[in-house]
């Protein structure tokens, strides 16, 4: 699970429409947060009403709300705009919004998605890439030196999703974990 979670800043994006493996999802997220020694932002997409916290101690109660949020796929544009707004107004993450070459701390992004929806909508790559591009944290050559990102795909089906996963691994810089 841990890429760099112990280093400085952890931003976790969760597709709230993931329901079938909710217990596994909660455990993965809780483990990432527990490993993080510094700042976190836990963002749960909930169509046009996301819920989020920057408080490690509130994160478990926020994870408990996963079963109560809508089952709709994320609104990528809305979520990217909301996250960028959070980055620009919040002093904890304001360096994300500045020029990438000025990052002094490490930033780790974890994106949790449903594999089937991701395959159909290509939402995982679109959202992750757009968020990182809009903050100049990724370019043609790859991630900024202080940035790493990982996609977590849930409900992976070898028959339906293997081609999608192979294309994703070939085309993208993201590390991918199936669960």
Order of alpha helices (4+ residues) and beta strands (2+ residues): beta-alpha-beta-beta-alpha-alpha-beta-alpha-alpha-beta-beta-beta-alpha-beta
